[in-house]
Structure formats: structure tokens, C-alpha cells
Amino acid sequence: MEDAVIVAAVRSPMGRAFKGQFVQKRIDDLGADLIQALLKRVPAFDPQLLEDILIGCAMPEGEQGLNVARNIALLAKLPLTTGAQTINRFCGSSLTAINEAAQAIMCENGEAFIAGGIESMTHVPMGGFNPSLNEKLMKPGSPAAYIGMGTTAEILAKEFRISREDQDRFALHSHRKASSAQQQGKFKREIVLLEVLDAAGKPQMATEDEGPRRDTSMEALAALKPVFDVKGTVTAGNSSPLTDGGAMVLVMSKKLAKKLKLKPIAKIRSMAVSGVDPARMGLGPVDAVSKALKRAKMKLKDIDLIEINEAFAAQTLAVVKQLEIDEKKLNVHGGAVALGHPLGASGARIMATLLSAMEDRGEETGLITMCVGGGQGVATIVERL
């Protein structure tokens, strides 16, 4: 079986939805900019070698519709002979794109792929423009297919006795880690500077994530009201914010990388997906991680750095409890509560961040896992080369 390796990984800065740096930028243009920036990092690579472009997107409508992956490939001026497909596994979309690229390489169905994700939560609302719900999935006793994500976080908070204080403290630590990483320039390796327009239509550069709050505190977080249940514990402060952004990864066979004299960043060791009750969707990572570890012939203690997508502090803490994760290894540069969660783009964003953190700290193994709306989990294990 051929080894699949990552040769380059880039991401945009994360922009606040509706009021941030990407409000005036089309997300397909952003995706094309990222692909061009990705390829500039690997000048020895000929795009003619690309088999397919796999782009994750949770809400493929509007400017994210009409097979946005193909539109991005055309905007990026990739060879017309290169394929392109849009992948949707909600929040796990771009991590699935990376995994599927790796699977194709392992099966020798292509030697080089660009995999990533894009999402504008400003331009395409969560839930899409015109949702059509199936009544059969809304009857009593049916799986809660359409349950709100915040409600699932409240369910886990109660089930695992995760207090409001626990959630706020986790959120505070996420902001502190992200702010510290930002101030120390830890994200510079992964972030691509992008030209955008400000509110007045003047060009400017998007250079850093807008989410981290250096000045937040337990007192400030405690002052926020619950947003999904008046008697609940999940607030805007301990949830991931609505975000615009994207990320791209160049995945190829180890054989091709060697032929082109390229130094891979990491090898993809294993991957897995799992399903759970939609009402407990935040626990999706538990089985996915267990399966990925088994396939890699590893134990959790063998993993140096762990990234869990912080959709909600409550959800992340529930997974930490279930898997008995050492929090010193977790989201060392902050997570989505601080950095933001652009849905289908988050998996590739996390991959870029994890690889950067592994290189920065000299760590050898890394794990990414995400919960997925509707009741799924996805996980990927990488080894730095």
C-alpha cells in the first residue's frame, strides 16, 4: 500500500462572520487564492500532476453551490484536466476531503490531490437558504436529525455534569492559548495573507485571526446569558463563533514526493468515521478516535498532540472525559472557541494548525478529531516526517 504524505498546508486567517475581514470577499475567490498560495510553497510541483481537487463545504448553496470545488479550481487556473468535487460531511467535510485524498493515494488511484475546505457563514446561513425537512424524521421516537447543535451541547453538559464554570474556564484557556500563539507568531507558518476589501471598499490585507480575545476573563464570560436554554449553561462565550475562512492541503504519494525531491511534512497514518445518536452528536469523536488508533496500532498515550474541534466547550469536555485525554496535549494553540469554526473548512484549518504546532514543538504524532451534526465523528492520525 502506498503511503500518503502531506507536503504543504495553508489556511486563511479566520474572519468573524457578518462583521469581519471576509464580509466583502466571495468564498470561491478565497479558496482560489489559497490554492495559488499553496502551490507557490511547492514550486517544484507541476499542477498537471493533480488527479482531483477535494473541497469540503457544509452548506453548498449560493456562491458555495454548483460544485464550488470545480469553480475554485477554475478560478485558481488549475489545469482543465484536473477533476474537482465538493464534499459534505457538515463540520467534518474538509477533514473527510483530506482522508479521501489519502485513501485514493493508498489505493493507487492518483498520486497528487489538493484537499481542503471553505465556508462563508456570512454569505450562506447555517441551515442553508431553503431547508426542506422530512416529516418522518420529526415524529416522536425518530432520531433527532434536525436537533440544534446548541441543544446537543446542553444535553452533554447535563449528562456529564459539566458545569457552567467548567465550560467558561475551558473557553478562557482556549482564548489565552490562541492569543499567546498569535502574539508569539506561532500561526505565521500556516496563515496566508489575503487581499480583501474593507467596509468602504478599499483594499487591505487580512493578516490574522479575528476571534481570540486577549482581554476576556471568567467574570466577562460569567456575565453572558445562556442562548439555547434559559436554564442552561451554554453561552456565546463558551461556544465557537460564526466564522468565515478556508484551508488547503497538498497530499501526494510518498513515492512522488521522493521523485520530485520534496520533503513531506507528515504521513497520514490512519483515519476513521463513526456514527452516534444525533442528540449526542458531540460524542462522535469517541468511537472515531478509538477506530483510528486501532488502525494505526497505537494507544492514545502514543499521541503527542491532540486537536479536537471546539464546537462547544461542553462537547469538547465530554470527549475529553470519555477518552481520558491529557489536556496538556490538547489544542495547544487554542481551538475553535477562540479561533472560530467555519464549518466545512475547520478540519483542514485544524490540520494546518496541528502540523505547525508539531513542527514548532518537535513532536512526532498528532491526532485530529471532530464531531459532526446529525451524529457523526471523524478522526485522522498523522506522523511528522
Secondary structure, DSSP 4 states (H G I P E B T S, - for coil): -PPEEEEEEEEPPPEETTTSTTTTS-HHHHHHHHHHHHHHT-TT--GGG--EEEEE-SS--GGGTTTHHHHHHHHTT--TTSEEEEE--GGGHHHHHHHHHHHHHHTTS-SEEEEEEEEETTTS-TT-SS----GGGSSTTS--TT--HHHHHHHHHHHTT--HHHHHHHHHHHHHHHHHHHHTTTTTTTBPPEEEE-TTS-EEEE-S-S---TT--HHHHHTSPBSS-TT---BSTTBPPPEEEEEEEEEEEHHHHHHTT---SEEEEEEEEEE--GGGGGGHHHHHHHHHHHHTT--GGG-SEEEE--SBHHHHHHHHHHHT--GGGB-TT--HHHH---GGGHHHHHHHHHHHHHHHHT--EEEEEEEETTTEEEEEEEEE-
